[in-house]
Amino acid sequence: MKEDIVEKFKRYVQVNSESGNEKEFADILKKELEILGLKVVQDQLTEAHHSNTSNIIATLEGDGEDSIFLCAHMDTVKPGLNIEPYEKDGNIYSKGETILGADDKAGIAVIMHTLEKVIQDEIPYRRIEVVFTVHEEGSLYGSKALDYSLIQSKKGLVLDSSGEVGGIVIKAPSKEKISAEVIGKSSHAGIAPEKGINAISVASEAISKMRLSNVDRETTANIGTMNGGDATNIVPDNVNVTGEVRSFKDKNRGKQIDHMKECIDDSIIKHKAQGKVTTEILYRGYEISEKDPFVREIIKAGEKAGIKMFTRDSKGGSDANVFNGHGIKTANLVIGTQNAHTMDEYIAIDSLIDCSKIIYNLLSIHKES
Ligand SMILES: [Zn+2]
């Protein structure tokens, strides 16, 4: 008998694929995609992939010209080794001391199951490109390193959002990292503290002046780490501080970064310390109109399956940010993972089934009514 979506999902989560070590899982998926009749390639593995394997791009020529891509990531967060899934009350949980890995193997199971069904049902379908990325968690390395010349679709879906199924993420913020190194002057803390410049104090004063947390309706800011000093009896001459700013508006993000820089510079000058601030945009934000024809198509596909569809934003980044940054219109579909990145992670079986129905309808070609 054919493997159902639950069996498939459970089988996938039992294959170890913590970020950077996706090869075993990638090899299994490649084989299964080939058996289904897709043309499978991997992009050239580079250091930028931060993995022992590279991204998978698989193509199924369809019955129409219209091409769509579906993407999910192959890696999981830690602790993600030797996961034992089990079912209870219509949900799937992990047994023991691991995550479940529904983020994002639910997305992969939905894609693989739906492909199988579309092919077996012999319905007319669009040209389909499947992209399975490596090392998404944390830094979106796989989608950033992806060889985009291997993709033709101008629109697609990432299946990697948590929450209530039916949700379509059409708006997500950009994110910029800020790092500061403050250099003071060391001195004996008991004999001559006045001769030192305490780098930790300089940085702390700067941070205390910063507007952080919910900065405005579009923007959040955080100082996340502070590392410095050697011993209690030495005035510390060095501290490193890192933080981030997220915003739906580039202008607001820039303004907040400037403000944080200014706080650090002012404190450095005031205390005659030295230092430098560096910033890096980690990913770009995106916004697709809810009236966009592609968004309407996704809504229609879900409604046809009796699912209540709605658009929303997300405060997090995903592969969809990177695809949109490359000019490919990409929304992020909610697949229904709950408590992702924790050992309490679970997913409802109905979420897997409903998502598969949305994708099935989206892939099939039907006459406009
Ligand atoms: Zn994810």
Residues whose N, C-alpha, C, O or C-beta is under 5 A from the ligand:
A	BS01	ZN	D103 D104 D160
